[in-house]
Amino acid sequence: MAKHYESDVTQFIKQFKQQHPDVEQRQREGRAKLWDKHIDPELQEQFRGARLSQRPYVYQND
């Protein structure tokens, strides 16, 4: 059976994950800190309602 081709990058990542088994867990924790957040729809609606429309020419003094 012929061995399938793996790029150098794929080999490096596999080797790195074997040497550092905790890296995937740390990635999940980092993602949870920055991205996996609960969004309150009521609060989002208040933010949208508080926006001011931008004038066509922002540098003009009226």
mmCIF file of the N, C-alpha and C atoms, coordinates in Angstrom:
data_MODEL
# 
_entry.id   MODEL 
# 
loop_
_atom_site.group_PDB 
_atom_site.id 
_atom_site.type_symbol 
_atom_site.label_atom_id 
_atom_site.label_alt_id 
_atom_site.label_comp_id 
_atom_site.label_asym_id 
_atom_site.label_entity_id 
_atom_site.label_seq_id 
_atom_site.pdbx_PDB_ins_code 
_atom_site.Cartn_x 
_atom_site.Cartn_y 
_atom_site.Cartn_z 
_atom_site.occupancy 
_atom_site.B_iso_or_equiv 
_atom_site.pdbx_formal_charge 
_atom_site.auth_seq_id 
_atom_site.auth_comp_id 
_atom_site.auth_asym_id 
_atom_site.auth_atom_id 
_atom_site.pdbx_PDB_model_num 
ATOM 1   N N  . MET A 1 1  ? 0.842   -1.180 0.000  1.00 0.00 ? 1  MET A N  1 
ATOM 2   C CA . MET A 1 1  ? 0.000   0.000  0.000  1.00 0.00 ? 1  MET A CA 1 
ATOM 3   C C  . MET A 1 1  ? 0.890   1.248  0.000  1.00 0.00 ? 1  MET A C  1 
ATOM 4   N N  . ALA A 1 2  ? 0.602   2.161  -0.886 1.00 0.00 ? 2  ALA A N  1 
ATOM 5   C CA . ALA A 1 2  ? 1.408   3.371  -1.016 1.00 0.00 ? 2  ALA A CA 1 
ATOM 6   C C  . ALA A 1 2  ? 1.065   4.368  0.086  1.00 0.00 ? 2  ALA A C  1 
ATOM 7   N N  . LYS A 1 3  ? 2.084   5.034  0.571  1.00 0.00 ? 3  LYS A N  1 
ATOM 8   C CA . LYS A 1 3  ? 1.884   6.058  1.604  1.00 0.00 ? 3  LYS A CA 1 
ATOM 9   C C  . LYS A 1 3  ? 1.427   7.345  0.928  1.00 0.00 ? 3  LYS A C  1 
ATOM 10  N N  . HIS A 1 4  ? 0.421   7.985  1.506  1.00 0.00 ? 4  HIS A N  1 
ATOM 11  C CA . HIS A 1 4  ? -0.092  9.236  0.957  1.00 0.00 ? 4  HIS A CA 1 
ATOM 12  C C  . HIS A 1 4  ? 0.876   10.374 1.283  1.00 0.00 ? 4  HIS A C  1 
ATOM 13  N N  . TYR A 1 5  ? 0.913   11.332 0.386  1.00 0.00 ? 5  TYR A N  1 
ATOM 14  C CA . TYR A 1 5  ? 1.797   12.476 0.555  1.00 0.00 ? 5  TYR A CA 1 
ATOM 15  C C  . TYR A 1 5  ? 1.291   13.382 1.675  1.00 0.00 ? 5  TYR A C  1 
ATOM 16  N N  . GLU A 1 6  ? 2.195   13.831 2.519  1.00 0.00 ? 6  GLU A N  1 
ATOM 17  C CA . GLU A 1 6  ? 1.910   14.832 3.548  1.00 0.00 ? 6  GLU A CA 1 
ATOM 18  C C  . GLU A 1 6  ? 2.930   15.950 3.395  1.00 0.00 ? 6  GLU A C  1 
ATOM 19  N N  . SER A 1 7  ? 2.435   17.172 3.382  1.00 0.00 ? 7  SER A N  1 
ATOM 20  C CA . SER A 1 7  ? 3.343   18.311 3.228  1.00 0.00 ? 7  SER A CA 1 
ATOM 21  C C  . SER A 1 7  ? 4.213   18.459 4.472  1.00 0.00 ? 7  SER A C  1 
ATOM 22  N N  . ASP A 1 8  ? 5.252   19.247 4.325  1.00 0.00 ? 8  ASP A N  1 
ATOM 23  C CA . ASP A 1 8  ? 6.153   19.504 5.451  1.00 0.00 ? 8  ASP A CA 1 
ATOM 24  C C  . ASP A 1 8  ? 5.416   20.189 6.590  1.00 0.00 ? 8  ASP A C  1 
ATOM 25  N N  . VAL A 1 9  ? 4.485   21.058 6.231  1.00 0.00 ? 9  VAL A N  1 
ATOM 26  C CA . VAL A 1 9  ? 3.719   21.778 7.259  1.00 0.00 ? 9  VAL A CA 1 
ATOM 27  C C  . VAL A 1 9  ? 2.847   20.809 8.043  1.00 0.00 ? 9  VAL A C  1 
ATOM 28  N N  . THR A 1 10 ? 2.180   19.892 7.350  1.00 0.00 ? 10 THR A N  1 
ATOM 29  C CA . THR A 1 10 ? 1.340   18.897 8.023  1.00 0.00 ? 10 THR A CA 1 
ATOM 30  C C  . THR A 1 10 ? 2.181   18.012 8.939  1.00 0.00 ? 10 THR A C  1 
ATOM 31  N N  . GLN A 1 11 ? 3.323   17.604 8.478  1.00 0.00 ? 11 GLN A N  1 
ATOM 32  C CA . GLN A 1 11 ? 4.213   16.784 9.304  1.00 0.00 ? 11 GLN A CA 1 
ATOM 33  C C  . GLN A 1 11 ? 4.657   17.560 10.535 1.00 0.00 ? 11 GLN A C  1 
ATOM 34  N N  . PHE A 1 12 ? 4.991   18.834 10.349 1.00 0.00 ? 12 PHE A N  1 
ATOM 35  C CA . PHE A 1 12 ? 5.412   19.661 11.475 1.00 0.00 ? 12 PHE A CA 1 
ATOM 36  C C  . PHE A 1 12 ? 4.301   19.784 12.508 1.00 0.00 ? 12 PHE A C  1 
ATOM 37  N N  . ILE A 1 13 ? 3.074   20.046 12.051 1.00 0.00 ? 13 ILE A N  1 
ATOM 38  C CA . ILE A 1 13 ? 1.954   20.214 12.979 1.00 0.00 ? 13 ILE A CA 1 
ATOM 39  C C  . ILE A 1 13 ? 1.694   18.925 13.752 1.00 0.00 ? 13 ILE A C  1 
ATOM 40  N N  . LYS A 1 14 ? 1.723   17.786 13.053 1.00 0.00 ? 14 LYS A N  1 
ATOM 41  C CA . LYS A 1 14 ? 1.518   16.505 13.739 1.00 0.00 ? 14 LYS A CA 1 
ATOM 42  C C  . LYS A 1 14 ? 2.605   16.266 14.790 1.00 0.00 ? 14 LYS A C  1 
ATOM 43  N N  . GLN A 1 15 ? 3.843   16.548 14.439 1.00 0.00 ? 15 GLN A N  1 
ATOM 44  C CA . GLN A 1 15 ? 4.955   16.361 15.365 1.00 0.00 ? 15 GLN A CA 1 
ATOM 45  C C  . GLN A 1 15 ? 4.828   17.325 16.552 1.00 0.00 ? 15 GLN A C  1 
ATOM 46  N N  . PHE A 1 16 ? 4.446   18.567 16.271 1.00 0.00 ? 16 PHE A N  1 
ATOM 47  C CA . PHE A 1 16 ? 4.288   19.557 17.330 1.00 0.00 ? 16 PHE A CA 1 
ATOM 48  C C  . PHE A 1 16 ? 3.190   19.142 18.303 1.00 0.00 ? 16 PHE A C  1 
ATOM 49  N N  . LYS A 1 17 ? 2.069   18.634 17.779 1.00 0.00 ? 17 LYS A N  1 
ATOM 50  C CA . LYS A 1 17 ? 0.965   18.196 18.642 1.00 0.00 ? 17 LYS A CA 1 
ATOM 51  C C  . LYS A 1 17 ? 1.353   16.982 19.486 1.00 0.00 ? 17 LYS A C  1 
ATOM 52  N N  . GLN A 1 18 ? 2.210   16.134 18.952 1.00 0.00 ? 18 GLN A N  1 
ATOM 53  C CA . GLN A 1 18 ? 2.678   14.993 19.736 1.00 0.00 ? 18 GLN A CA 1 
ATOM 54  C C  . GLN A 1 18 ? 3.586   15.460 20.876 1.00 0.00 ? 18 GLN A C  1 
ATOM 55  N N  . GLN A 1 19 ? 4.412   16.452 20.604 1.00 0.00 ? 19 GLN A N  1 
ATOM 56  C CA . GLN A 1 19 ? 5.336   16.952 21.617 1.00 0.00 ? 19 GLN A CA 1 
ATOM 57  C C  . GLN A 1 19 ? 4.636   17.857 22.631 1.00 0.00 ? 19 GLN A C  1 
ATOM 58  N N  . HIS A 1 20 ? 3.552   18.500 22.229 1.00 0.00 ? 20 HIS A N  1 
ATOM 59  C CA . HIS A 1 20 ? 2.801   19.423 23.090 1.00 0.00 ? 20 HIS A CA 1 
ATOM 60  C C  . HIS A 1 20 ? 1.325   19.024 23.086 1.00 0.00 ? 20 HIS A C  1 
ATOM 61  N N  . PRO A 1 21 ? 0.952   17.997 23.833 1.00 0.00 ? 21 PRO A N  1 
ATOM 62  C CA . PRO A 1 21 ? -0.431  17.499 23.784 1.00 0.00 ? 21 PRO A CA 1 
ATOM 63  C C  . PRO A 1 21 ? -1.467  18.482 24.348 1.00 0.00 ? 21 PRO A C  1 
ATOM 64  N N  . ASP A 1 22 ? -1.051  19.483 25.089 1.00 0.00 ? 22 ASP A N  1 
ATOM 65  C CA . ASP A 1 22 ? -1.997  20.424 25.691 1.00 0.00 ? 22 ASP A CA 1 
ATOM 66  C C  . ASP A 1 22 ? -2.331  21.611 24.789 1.00 0.00 ? 22 ASP A C  1 
ATOM 67  N N  . VAL A 1 23 ? -1.743  21.680 23.607 1.00 0.00 ? 23 VAL A N  1 
ATOM 68  C CA . VAL A 1 23 ? -1.911  22.868 22.764 1.00 0.00 ? 23 VAL A CA 1 
ATOM 69  C C  . VAL A 1 23 ? -3.357  23.040 22.292 1.00 0.00 ? 23 VAL A C  1 
ATOM 70  N N  . GLU A 1 24 ? -4.055  21.975 21.976 1.00 0.00 ? 24 GLU A N  1 
ATOM 71  C CA . GLU A 1 24 ? -5.438  22.107 21.508 1.00 0.00 ? 24 GLU A CA 1 
ATOM 72  C C  . GLU A 1 24 ? -6.344  22.620 22.623 1.00 0.00 ? 24 GLU A C  1 
ATOM 73  N N  . GLN A 1 25 ? -6.132  22.146 23.827 1.00 0.00 ? 25 GLN A N  1 
ATOM 74  C CA . GLN A 1 25 ? -6.926  22.632 24.958 1.00 0.00 ? 25 GLN A CA 1 
ATOM 75  C C  . GLN A 1 25 ? -6.665  24.112 25.206 1.00 0.00 ? 25 GLN A C  1 
ATOM 76  N N  . ARG A 1 26 ? -5.419  24.532 25.113 1.00 0.00 ? 26 ARG A N  1 
ATOM 77  C CA . ARG A 1 26 ? -5.090  25.953 25.292 1.00 0.00 ? 26 ARG A CA 1 
ATOM 78  C C  . ARG A 1 26 ? -5.702  26.810 24.191 1.00 0.00 ? 26 ARG A C  1 
ATOM 79  N N  . GLN A 1 27 ? -5.767  26.275 22.962 1.00 0.00 ? 27 GLN A N  1 
ATOM 80  C CA . GLN A 1 27 ? -6.406  26.999 21.868 1.00 0.00 ? 27 GLN A CA 1 
ATOM 81  C C  . GLN A 1 27 ? -7.900  27.192 22.152 1.00 0.00 ? 27 GLN A C  1 
ATOM 82  N N  . ARG A 1 28 ? -8.556  26.138 22.651 1.00 0.00 ? 28 ARG A N  1 
ATOM 83  C CA . ARG A 1 28 ? -9.983  26.243 22.975 1.00 0.00 ? 28 ARG A CA 1 
ATOM 84  C C  . ARG A 1 28 ? -10.227 27.264 24.087 1.00 0.00 ? 28 ARG A C  1 
ATOM 85  N N  . GLU A 1 29 ? -9.354  27.274 25.085 1.00 0.00 ? 29 GLU A N  1 
ATOM 86  C CA . GLU A 1 29 ? -9.485  28.243 26.174 1.00 0.00 ? 29 GLU A CA 1 
ATOM 87  C C  . GLU A 1 29 ? -9.298  29.668 25.663 1.00 0.00 ? 29 GLU A C  1 
ATOM 88  N N  . GLY A 1 30 ? -8.332  29.875 24.780 1.00 0.00 ? 30 GLY A N  1 
ATOM 89  C CA . GLY A 1 30 ? -8.106  31.199 24.210 1.00 0.00 ? 30 GLY A CA 1 
ATOM 90  C C  . GLY A 1 30 ? -9.276  31.659 23.367 1.00 0.00 ? 30 GLY A C  1 
ATOM 91  N N  . ARG A 1 31 ? -9.846  30.737 22.607 1.00 0.00 ? 31 ARG A N  1 
ATOM 92  C CA . ARG A 1 31 ? -11.016 31.089 21.800 1.00 0.00 ? 31 ARG A CA 1 
ATOM 93  C C  . ARG A 1 31 ? -12.185 31.457 22.697 1.00 0.00 ? 31 ARG A C  1 
ATOM 94  N N  . ALA A 1 32 ? -12.374 30.727 23.771 1.00 0.00 ? 32 ALA A N  1 
ATOM 95  C CA . ALA A 1 32 ? -13.484 31.005 24.683 1.00 0.00 ? 32 ALA A CA 1 
ATOM 96  C C  . ALA A 1 32 ? -13.350 32.394 25.311 1.00 0.00 ? 32 ALA A C  1 
ATOM 97  N N  . LYS A 1 33 ? -12.117 32.815 25.588 1.00 0.00 ? 33 LYS A N  1 
ATOM 98  C CA . LYS A 1 33 ? -11.914 34.137 26.180 1.00 0.00 ? 33 LYS A CA 1 
ATOM 99  C C  . LYS A 1 33 ? -12.289 35.251 25.221 1.00 0.00 ? 33 LYS A C  1 
ATOM 100 N N  . LEU A 1 34 ? -11.990 35.068 23.930 1.00 0.00 ? 34 LEU A N  1 
ATOM 101 C CA . LEU A 1 34 ? -12.157 36.153 22.966 1.00 0.00 ? 34 LEU A CA 1 
ATOM 102 C C  . LEU A 1 34 ? -13.444 36.075 22.146 1.00 0.00 ? 34 LEU A C  1 
ATOM 103 N N  . TRP A 1 35 ? -13.902 34.884 21.795 1.00 0.00 ? 35 TRP A N  1 
ATOM 104 C CA . TRP A 1 35 ? -14.964 34.777 20.804 1.00 0.00 ? 35 TRP A CA 1 
ATOM 105 C C  . TRP A 1 35 ? -16.251 34.164 21.313 1.00 0.00 ? 35 TRP A C  1 
ATOM 106 N N  . ASP A 1 36 ? -16.195 33.156 22.136 1.00 0.00 ? 36 ASP A N  1 
ATOM 107 C CA . ASP A 1 36 ? -17.408 32.441 22.551 1.00 0.00 ? 36 ASP A CA 1 
ATOM 108 C C  . ASP A 1 36 ? -18.093 33.191 23.681 1.00 0.00 ? 36 ASP A C  1 
ATOM 109 N N  . LYS A 1 37 ? -18.802 34.229 23.313 1.00 0.00 ? 37 LYS A N  1 
ATOM 110 C CA . LYS A 1 37 ? -19.478 35.081 24.293 1.00 0.00 ? 37 LYS A CA 1 
ATOM 111 C C  . LYS A 1 37 ? -20.983 35.030 24.068 1.00 0.00 ? 37 LYS A C  1 
ATOM 112 N N  . HIS A 1 38 ? -21.742 35.155 25.156 1.00 0.00 ? 38 HIS A N  1 
ATOM 113 C CA . HIS A 1 38 ? -23.195 35.253 25.054 1.00 0.00 ? 38 HIS A CA 1 
ATOM 114 C C  . HIS A 1 38 ? -23.555 36.686 24.669 1.00 0.00 ? 38 HIS A C  1 
ATOM 115 N N  . ILE A 1 39 ? -24.367 36.826 23.641 1.00 0.00 ? 39 ILE A N  1 
ATOM 116 C CA . ILE A 1 39 ? -24.779 38.149 23.178 1.00 0.00 ? 39 ILE A CA 1 
ATOM 117 C C  . ILE A 1 39 ? -26.227 38.367 23.587 1.00 0.00 ? 39 ILE A C  1 
ATOM 118 N N  . ASP A 1 40 ? -26.462 39.456 24.312 1.00 0.00 ? 40 ASP A N  1 
ATOM 119 C CA . ASP A 1 40 ? -27.801 39.801 24.772 1.00 0.00 ? 40 ASP A CA 1 
ATOM 120 C C  . ASP A 1 40 ? -28.517 40.558 23.647 1.00 0.00 ? 40 ASP A C  1 
ATOM 121 N N  . PRO A 1 41 ? -29.571 39.986 23.058 1.00 0.00 ? 41 PRO A N  1 
ATOM 122 C CA . PRO A 1 41 ? -30.244 40.654 21.933 1.00 0.00 ? 41 PRO A CA 1 
ATOM 123 C C  . PRO A 1 41 ? -30.867 41.993 22.324 1.00 0.00 ? 41 PRO A C  1 
ATOM 124 N N  . GLU A 1 42 ? -31.355 42.114 23.534 1.00 0.00 ? 42 GLU A N  1 
ATOM 125 C CA . GLU A 1 42 ? -31.955 43.376 23.973 1.00 0.00 ? 42 GLU A CA 1 
ATOM 126 C C  . GLU A 1 42 ? -30.899 44.479 24.055 1.00 0.00 ? 42 GLU A C  1 
ATOM 127 N N  . LEU A 1 43 ? -29.752 44.151 24.587 1.00 0.00 ? 43 LEU A N  1 
ATOM 128 C CA . LEU A 1 43 ? -28.664 45.116 24.679 1.00 0.00 ? 43 LEU A CA 1 
ATOM 129 C C  . LEU A 1 43 ? -28.160 45.501 23.286 1.00 0.00 ? 43 LEU A C  1 
ATOM 130 N N  . GLN A 1 44 ? -28.074 44.541 22.377 1.00 0.00 ? 44 GLN A N  1 
ATOM 131 C CA . GLN A 1 44 ? -27.658 44.829 21.008 1.00 0.00 ? 44 GLN A CA 1 
ATOM 132 C C  . GLN A 1 44 ? -28.632 45.794 20.336 1.00 0.00 ? 44 GLN A C  1 
ATOM 133 N N  . GLU A 1 45 ? -29.933 45.616 20.580 1.00 0.00 ? 45 GLU A N  1 
ATOM 134 C CA . GLU A 1 45 ? -30.940 46.505 20.000 1.00 0.00 ? 45 GLU A CA 1 
ATOM 135 C C  . GLU A 1 45 ? -30.790 47.920 20.550 1.00 0.00 ? 45 GLU A C  1 
ATOM 136 N N  . GLN A 1 46 ? -30.463 48.034 21.832 1.00 0.00 ? 46 GLN A N  1 
ATOM 137 C CA . GLN A 1 46 ? -30.235 49.357 22.418 1.00 0.00 ? 46 GLN A CA 1 
ATOM 138 C C  . GLN A 1 46 ? -29.017 50.033 21.776 1.00 0.00 ? 46 GLN A C  1 
ATOM 139 N N  . PHE A 1 47 ? -27.967 49.276 21.533 1.00 0.00 ? 47 PHE A N  1 
ATOM 140 C CA . PHE A 1 47 ? -26.780 49.828 20.872 1.00 0.00 ? 47 PHE A CA 1 
ATOM 141 C C  . PHE A 1 47 ? -27.126 50.329 19.475 1.00 0.00 ? 47 PHE A C  1 
ATOM 142 N N  . ARG A 1 48 ? -27.894 49.540 18.736 1.00 0.00 ? 48 ARG A N  1 
ATOM 143 C CA . ARG A 1 48 ? -28.277 49.959 17.387 1.00 0.00 ? 48 ARG A CA 1 
ATOM 144 C C  . ARG A 1 48 ? -29.131 51.224 17.426 1.00 0.00 ? 48 ARG A C  1 
ATOM 145 N N  . GLY A 1 49 ? -30.034 51.319 18.395 1.00 0.00 ? 49 GLY A N  1 
ATOM 146 C CA . GLY A 1 49 ? -30.895 52.486 18.523 1.00 0.00 ? 49 GLY A CA 1 
ATOM 147 C C  . GLY A 1 49 ? -30.137 53.738 18.915 1.00 0.00 ? 49 GLY A C  1 
ATOM 148 N N  . ALA A 1 50 ? -29.001 53.614 19.568 1.00 0.00 ? 50 ALA A N  1 
ATOM 149 C CA . ALA A 1 50 ? -28.232 54.760 20.037 1.00 0.00 ? 50 ALA A CA 1 
ATOM 150 C C  . ALA A 1 50 ? -27.290 55.323 18.968 1.00 0.00 ? 50 ALA A C  1 
ATOM 151 N N  . ARG A 1 51 ? -27.180 54.640 17.851 1.00 0.00 ? 51 ARG A N  1 
ATOM 152 C CA . ARG A 1 51 ? -26.280 55.115 16.795 1.00 0.00 ? 51 ARG A CA 1 
ATOM 153 C C  . ARG A 1 51 ? -26.812 56.387 16.155 1.00 0.00 ? 51 ARG A C  1 
ATOM 154 N N  . LEU A 1 52 ? -25.904 57.255 15.773 1.00 0.00 ? 52 LEU A N  1 
ATOM 155 C CA . LEU A 1 52 ? -26.248 58.470 15.058 1.00 0.00 ? 52 LEU A CA 1 
ATOM 156 C C  . LEU A 1 52 ? -25.884 58.283 13.593 1.00 0.00 ? 52 LEU A C  1 
ATOM 157 N N  . SER A 1 53 ? -26.709 58.824 12.725 1.00 0.00 ? 53 SER A N  1 
ATOM 158 C CA . SER A 1 53 ? -26.395 58.703 11.304 1.00 0.00 ? 53 SER A CA 1 
ATOM 159 C C  . SER A 1 53 ? -25.257 59.664 10.962 1.00 0.00 ? 53 SER A C  1 
ATOM 160 N N  . GLN A 1 54 ? -24.410 59.227 10.067 1.00 0.00 ? 54 GLN A N  1 
ATOM 161 C CA . GLN A 1 54 ? -23.259 60.023 9.678  1.00 0.00 ? 54 GLN A CA 1 
ATOM 162 C C  . GLN A 1 54 ? -23.663 60.994 8.576  1.00 0.00 ? 54 GLN A C  1 
ATOM 163 N N  . ARG A 1 55 ? -23.186 62.219 8.684  1.00 0.00 ? 55 ARG A N  1 
ATOM 164 C CA . ARG A 1 55 ? -23.465 63.215 7.655  1.00 0.00 ? 55 ARG A CA 1 
ATOM 165 C C  . ARG A 1 55 ? -22.713 62.862 6.381  1.00 0.00 ? 55 ARG A C  1 
ATOM 166 N N  . PRO A 1 56 ? -23.210 63.341 5.216  1.00 0.00 ? 56 PRO A N  1 
ATOM 167 C CA . PRO A 1 56 ? -22.540 63.008 3.949  1.00 0.00 ? 56 PRO A CA 1 
ATOM 168 C C  . PRO A 1 56 ? -21.091 63.468 3.906  1.00 0.00 ? 56 PRO A C  1 
ATOM 169 N N  . TYR A 1 57 ? -20.815 64.656 4.430  1.00 0.00 ? 57 TYR A N  1 
ATOM 170 C CA . TYR A 1 57 ? -19.449 65.162 4.429  1.00 0.00 ? 57 TYR A CA 1 
ATOM 171 C C  . TYR A 1 57 ? -19.086 65.444 5.882  1.00 0.00 ? 57 TYR A C  1 
ATOM 172 N N  . VAL A 1 58 ? -18.299 64.555 6.472  1.00 0.00 ? 58 VAL A N  1 
ATOM 173 C CA . VAL A 1 58 ? -18.064 64.595 7.928  1.00 0.00 ? 58 VAL A CA 1 
ATOM 174 C C  . VAL A 1 58 ? -17.222 65.772 8.379  1.00 0.00 ? 58 VAL A C  1 
ATOM 175 N N  . TYR A 1 59 ? -16.460 66.396 7.478  1.00 0.00 ? 59 TYR A N  1 
ATOM 176 C CA . TYR A 1 59 ? -15.582 67.484 7.890  1.00 0.00 ? 59 TYR A CA 1 
ATOM 177 C C  . TYR A 1 59 ? -16.223 68.858 7.763  1.00 0.00 ? 59 TYR A C  1 
ATOM 178 N N  . GLN A 1 60 ? -17.449 68.913 7.298  1.00 0.00 ? 60 GLN A N  1 
ATOM 179 C CA . GLN A 1 60 ? -18.138 70.188 7.139  1.00 0.00 ? 60 GLN A CA 1 
ATOM 180 C C  . GLN A 1 60 ? -18.703 70.635 8.479  1.00 0.00 ? 60 GLN A C  1 
ATOM 181 N N  . ASN A 1 61 ? -18.468 71.888 8.855  1.00 0.00 ? 61 ASN A N  1 
ATOM 182 C CA . ASN A 1 61 ? -19.019 72.438 10.095 1.00 0.00 ? 61 ASN A CA 1 
ATOM 183 C C  . ASN A 1 61 ? -20.364 73.060 9.792  1.00 0.00 ? 61 ASN A C  1 
ATOM 184 N N  . ASP A 1 62 ? -21.362 72.602 10.512 1.00 0.00 ? 62 ASP A N  1 
ATOM 185 C CA . ASP A 1 62 ? -22.701 73.188 10.320 1.00 0.00 ? 62 ASP A CA 1 
ATOM 186 C C  . ASP A 1 62 ? -23.099 74.006 11.499 1.00 0.00 ? 62 ASP A C  1 
# 
